Amino acid sequence: MFDNLTDKLERAFKLLKGQGQISEINVAETLKEVRKALLDADVNFKIAKEFTDRVKAKALGQQVLTSVSPSQLLIKITHDELIELMGGANAEINLKGNPSIILVAGLQGSGKTTFTAKLAYLLKNKRGKSPFLIAADIYRPAAIDQLHVLAEQVGVPVYSDKENKDAVSVVKRGLAEAKTKGHNVVIVDTAGRLAIDETMMNEIADIKKAINPGETLFVVDSMTGQDAVNTAKAFNERLDFDGVVLTKLDGDTRGGAALSIKSVVNKPLKFVGTGEKPDALDVFHPARMADRILGKGDVVTLVEKAQEHFDEEKARKLQKKIAKNQFDFNDFIDQIHQIKKMGNVKDLLGMIPGVGKAVKNLDIDDDAFKHIEAIIHSMTHEERTNPKIINGSRRKRIADGSGTNLQEVNKLLKQFGETSKVMKLMGNKQNLAKMMRNMPKMPNQPK
């Protein structure tokens, strides 16, 4: 999402490489490039200038330690200022009240209805809540149908009434039903328009007054750049919302909205949408986003995603099989499925420091494992359990059945063999220690 900005910032900091000290001249030259990079990312000019002015003031006021280069110091200051620019700490959603009421507002096409279902999924599966949705778009029957479809996918009930043309009445009745059925979170999906208009603003304001939500969230499409910031400002002046949701951050966006909104409306970014799947919604963490912008990866989020999909019982069984040298293709494909559950493979790789830049131009999509899965699915149960029996004729049959070729089958079997050897060593502590002792000494390593 921030690839271009990351590249340009990296080039800007290279201007300080080899400089022995920070001076007003070399800092000014570097920060001029930083400001250009921010403007190219669609950050408001005033915000970009104020940002670089703050970085410059802090940089010139600090002494460079002998262990730190000027470029490293400037990167550290820029990192800290990026965090502050995006809100400092992550802002929690307000779930007070029984039920907690969340009002969702935004323009048509911003991803509002999709976000409503994603938020219900997150609250249900990660917070242990019992969400209930209300479809309050009385103008677009298709929007009501969409919410029903999405809600069914995430296993959450919806209240709607296509015959009622009074949005406030629909919401009140939906809220009453949610209370009757014992749900502890109610999320209201309101009507959007193609542009801001007085009728829409009045309707949302009336709904907010009628139900007094604990949380009002404004959803905006990050791909609209500065328009996203301007729309947020107009909505906030009328609704005084509590937080912003940026959708489509996985798309071809320059990221300026993520860097500008907090400064313009003085309301925190609370969530970011990063894909189409129900679980493709992340709590916004300014520090983690700053890490990603500066090419440092995002290991914390990667670990969190792994923990969400970690199956403790399966892990124990796998550990026992590894210890007995019984790791087979059933376990292999199971691990692939675990990785796929975590999200887009390229995004996951981008969270590893230093890897994001290496893979940014590679075409890695959600089907990255499809050939491997096809080959394994073409094996018999006996072949998956005991790969050693896979001879030449079996390899030919597997290749034909999977729509691949013999070379791909051979490559997979070789990779599996190497993986199995490592697994065997890992399962036996004595073997692992022996392997470590016998490893060739690295250059300059003491003998």
Summary of the structure (lengths in Angstrom):
residues: 447
radius of gyration: 26.5
end to end distance: 46.1
largest distance: 82.6
contacts: 1404
relative contact order: 0.09
helix: 58%
strand: 9%
